[in-house]
Amino acid sequence: MKAASNLSSSLPISPSHYRTTAVFTPHRRIASPSTAVGDAFSSCRTHLTRSPHHRYSLKPLRCNVSKAVPDQEMASTDEQDPRIAKIAKAIRVIPDFPKPGILFQDITTLLLDIKAFRDTIDLFVERYRGKDISVVAGIEARGFIFGPPIALAIGAKFVPMRKPKKLPGEVISEEYSLEYGTDKIEMHVGAVEAGERALVIDDLIATGGTLCAAIRLLERVGVEVVECACVIELQGLKGRERLGGKPLFVLVNAMA
């Protein structure tokens, strides 16, 4: 896997826990091979589908059962940040949730681990502090968990990007495609101003449709989207490629 993208020039599982991949800062390469843990599904080919409980889910097209899901490769450079491995370990993968064949990335176990949760916020804050970011736009719903503490720490305002009919008052909206049909993301009119610099954050990027909609919505009103940031990236779903070259920074790389 490629390491997280450089900033723009202006921004100088038992479900016992199955481990996910840690992805560090720019210019880092894939290093350590993995070892096997726990029973779970592997060798699955998947595609996204809408679920009544989650913004996305993974529907199996073909899945062969094997005895274990291996620990995934860790991105590394000369000096590996030990916080990343602990964050990856704190994220639980639950097989067959919310339906059979899906490996669900559960961040609630990360939130229960005070140290890992704090390290997650700190890593984002360290990256974006002092970069003249005035807006942290969080995507419903898990972007609301990570966005506000980052915004407070870097001195930016937090702007919620919500599903239709959730925000009171006047809104602007942006439509995006799902596998079957479309959905919208909305933001309050006047929440941001032309010329502001924004960070868009969510817990996970899969196919990238929601992030793309958030970028378009902000850019329509003259905001510069400096970067997108997620805790987890699902590999193989090509979400990064849909961002039109917009930088994406992730901490953990998980298998789709």
N, C-alpha and C positions, 0 to 999 in steps of 0.2 A: 504494500500500500504506500502511496505517496504520503509524505509528511504534510502537515497542515500548511495551507497556502501562505505566502508572504503577504503582509499588509501592503496597501497601495503606497505609492511614493509619498503621499501626503501623510501616511501613518507609518514616520521613519521606519443453584438452579435446582432428587428430592423435591421435590424441588430444592435441592441444595444449590449453592451458588455455582453457576457455571461462569468461568471467567470470560471477560471480553478483552478487546484489544486496546491498549493505551496508545494514544497518538500524541506526540509531543509537539514542541514548537518547531518553526521552519528549519529546513535543511537537515532533518533527521531521517535516518534510514531504517528499514525493517531489519531487526536483528534476531533476537533469541527464538529458537524453535520451541514448540510447545510439548506438553505432556498431557496424557489423558486424565479426565476426571469424570465421575458420575455417569449414569445412564441417561441418554436423551436421544432426540432425533438428530440425524445429520444427513448430509447429501440431499438436501431439500432444494427443489427449484420452486420459487415463489413469485407471486405478483400481489400488488396491493388491491384491497377491496375495502369498501366502507363497512364499518361495524357500528351497531347502535350505541356502544359504550365508549368507543375510542375514535380519534380522528382518522386513524388508519389501522389496518391489521394486515396480516400476511396470510394469504390463502394458498394452500399447497397445490401445486400442479403435479408434482411427483415427489415422493418422499420414501427413501429407503431407511429402515431402522438399523442402526448400528449400536454397538455396545457403549460407546462413549462419545462425548463431544470434547475434542482436545482443547486445552488452553490455546488461545490464539496468540499470534506473534505480537511481540511488543516493539514499538518504534523506539529507537534509541540513537544517541550520538555518543560523543566522547564521555559525557557525563549524564547519566540517566536520572531524571527527577523521580525520587521514590514516591512522591505524592500520587503520581499518575497510576501506578500499579495498585495502590490502595483504593483509589477511586474505582478502578475497573473491577477489583475484587468485591467491592461493596454493592455493585449492581447485580441484582438477581435476575436470572433468566428462567421464566416459568413455561414449561412445555404445555401445549394444548390450551392456552388461554388467549383470547376469550372463546376460542373454538378449536377443535382438533387440528393438529398440524402446525399450529402457530407457536413460535418461540417468542414470548413476550418479554421485552426489556423493562424490568420493574425498577424504577428509581426510588420507590418508597423505602427500600432497604438502605439506599444511599442517604436518604434524609434522616434515617434513624441513627446513622453513624455520625456523631457530631464532628469528629475530626475530619472524616472524608468529605462531609458536606461543607465544612469550613474551607478545606483545601480546594474544593471545586470552585467556590466563590473567589477565593484568593487568586487562583490561577487566571481567572478571567480579569479580575481587578488589576493584577500585575501587568497584564497585556494592554489594557485600555486606559489606565490612569495616565493623565498628562497628554492625551492624544486629542484634546479639544473636541470630545464627543459630548454633545448637549442633550441627546435623546437616546434612551434605551427603549426600544420597541419590543415588547414581549408578546409572543403568540399564544393564544388560548390553547390549552389551559396551563400546561406545565412551564411555559415561558413566564408565567406569572410567579412561579416559585423562585426562579433564578434571576430574573430581571431586576426586581426592586432592590435587593441588597447590592447588586452590582452598580445600579444607578446611584444609590446613595453614596457608595464608596468613591465613585469617580466624579461626583458632583453633577450628575445629569438628572433630568426628569424622566419618569417612567411613563410610557404611553402604552396602554393595553390595546392589542389588536384582537378584536372579538368576532365571534360568529354572528350571523344576522339576528337582529331583534334583541340583542343583549345590552346594547348601550342606549341610554336615554338621550334625548336631544338629537340634534342634527348630526348626521354621519355621512361619510363618503365610503364607498365600497369598491371592492375589486373582486371579480369573479375568477375562479380557477377550475381546472378540469379534474374530475375524479375518474376512476375506471368506468363507472356508470353514472353519467350525469355531471353536474357541476355543483360548486358550493361558492360561498362568498366569505370574505373577511372584511371587517369594518373598523373604522377609526373615527373618533370625534372630529368634527370640523373645528379648526382652530387649535387643535392639540399640538400641532407643530407649525413652524414657520419656514418659509423659503430661505434657503441658505444654511439651515441647521445641519449638523453632522450627526448621523444616527448609526447605532449598532442594533441589529435585529437578532433576537435570541429566542431559541426554543430548546426543548430538552433533546430532541432527536430529529435528524434529517433522514428521510427514506427516499421517496421519489422527488422531493424538493418542491412540490406544487404549492404548498402553503407559504414557504419562504419566498418563492418567486412572486406570489401575489402581494405579500407584505412589501417587498422591494418596489414593485410597480406602484403600489398605493402611496408610498412615501415619496417616490420620485415624481409622481404626478403633481404634487404640491411643492416641488422645488427643493426637497430635502436630499442631501447627499448621503447615500448609504455607504458607510465606510467599510463595513464588513458584516458578515453573518457569523453567528457563533452557536454551537450546539454541544451538549455534553456527549452525545452519542451519534455516530454516523453508521447507518446500515450499509455495508458494502454490497456491491452487485446490483443495486437499484438505480445507480447513476444519477442520484439527486444532485450531486456536486456539478455535474455537467449541464444541468438545466438552469443554473444560476447565471448564465451568460457572462462568465468570466468574473463575476463578483467574488471577492475573497471569502473563503469559508475557513473557520478555525474550529476544530473539534478536539476533545480530550480523549475520547474512547472510540475505538473502532470495533463494531460487532458484526457478526455474520448474519446475513438476511436468510 
